């Protein structure tokens, strides 16, 4: 069967090769990677390296290498399809069962066209709402009364849906266009409510409300939230589910918060549009909000594409506790050892907006710092209503804790929580695990060893304290749609030595395979070095200025189109390892060029941001100089050209 490339990319983006390999090989951190004894050949000293950043494994002894799929094929003797199905099952994904027919491709293309059409309709409505806000003093006064500035309203594209039943009729020439209903902007009446002409009644969904456009991670408008200006009900009204909008997958403010998430180091999840906008104005632009629904696993997974830490903010009342409990269930499967999840419970009389206005930015930051860790909240949730002074109460807590604990991914946190639960219910952790064994089969191994009890340290292999530091390895994929080609074209080990120019951050004496064009050996060009960094560390893209984004995107092929593609991938999926990016490159005109660039990265050479920063400064300087040359003939006759020329001259002097 042919498995769609998009599915393979999504699967590799979700899977963690360290987790997959670690179930069969005892790994120990060694520098940037994890090391262990190779499962493919007998050895006494560890030479098997697993890279969490590239999502690849490589043995420096026998040369075996690949990703999570190829490991299951090589180690488990699975076919390609079996490995994909096994991996997909572990991450809760359904593998497409049928080959993609021409009809299905046509339907997929039609769906993409439909989505583009709907977002354009919603964008047009959003622009109209912004214009209406400028001429709505009552709406402006409301926003000012909530402490919002014109600048923050512009950042979030706030608007106003005027009173009246058919205000959008002045925006769209054909008010009867089915797209207005399909996008959720217009409602049609029930049968029997036709007008005098026999037509179904149609009216605007949003009327006399402050409008909050909801954007996906690409920045496209996919829906709206509308808030009344008074105390009418419902206070908030959202767009309905449409082909481009699902409340269970989208988060308000995530597009606007992307950069701030990395600056602050965490995402603050709130419950309202106004919380997000107010917090952004007062220094917490890392806030996002669920859209009138409980937090879902899709929400959590999307957040972890941008940050490794999430703080859920809830009211301190019983409703807030119930919402927090649902968020706990959604977050547990993603609570790995390198991620942080916390729960913030505000006083009952406050929401984030009111709290930060009363206590200020520092007061709110201090309160966030006191948020409850996931581990404590999980134990509190399991023990709620249980009398721990009785055997029955402790048994009840253990019963409550089991499904929660089982949701956690394997790792140190899961082991520690097992010990804490066992401690609380006054039972040995090994005995508790035996009781829970059906929920935790992964703790069994080939030697039938039992997990260590509380206070005992697991026995380490003899080589654990003498693991050498092996640097990262390179590699690429072949066509995953053909099992033979896939297995035959996994990256071969890169030979040490070789000549050629120095690459990103190479230490003296380090070398890499040379770049060859038509038989000639050439050093890596400036654009190549920037491209390699962006492909191996996509988060670096957010370190660049808007002018630098434009500079790189306008470079001639192959570089410019690849930078444009990379930016679209970041908008849609967030930062991804090279293994997943490689899949996204399928059928891209510059696919081979990008793969070749990564293949030329040699072990021991790390991407150097400072070098890339210097290259970008040089490229900007050259671009500005060229623009000055182009402006020169018009400087005397065109004041705008003269002003721009002087501006560029000043920038060059200060650079």
Secondary structure, DSSP 4 states (H G I P E B T S, - for coil): -PPPHHHHHHHHHH--HHHHHHTTS--EEETTEEEE--TTS--SS--EEEETTTTEEEETTT--EE-HHHHHHHHH---HHHHHHHHHHHTT-PPP-S---HHHHHHHHHHHHHHHHHHHHHHHHHHHHHHHHHT-HHHHHHHHHTT--HHHHHHHT-EEE-SSS-GGGGTSS-TT-HHHHHTTSEEEPPTT---TTSPPPEEES--SEEEEEEE-TTS-EEEEEEEESSS-SSSEEEPPPBTTB-TTT--BTHHHHHHHHHHHSSEEEES-HHHHHHHHHTT-TTEEE--SS---HHHHHHHTTT-SEEEEEEESSHHHHHHHHHHHHHHHTT--TT-EEEEEEE-TT--HHHHHHHHHHHHHHHHHHTPEEHHHHHHHHHHTT--TTSHHHHHHHHHHHHHHHHHSPSSHHHHHHHHHHHHHTTS-HHHHHHHTGGG-GGG--TT-PPPP-TTPPPPPPTTGGG-------------TTSHHHHHHTSPPPPPS-------TTPPTT---PPEEETTEEEPPPHHHHHHHHHHH-GGGGGGS-HHHHHHHHTSPTTHHHHHHHHHHHHHHH-S--HHHHHHHTTT-TTHHHHHHHHHTPPTT----HHHHHHHHHHHHHHHHHHHHHHHGGGTTT-HHHHHHHHHHHHHHHH-
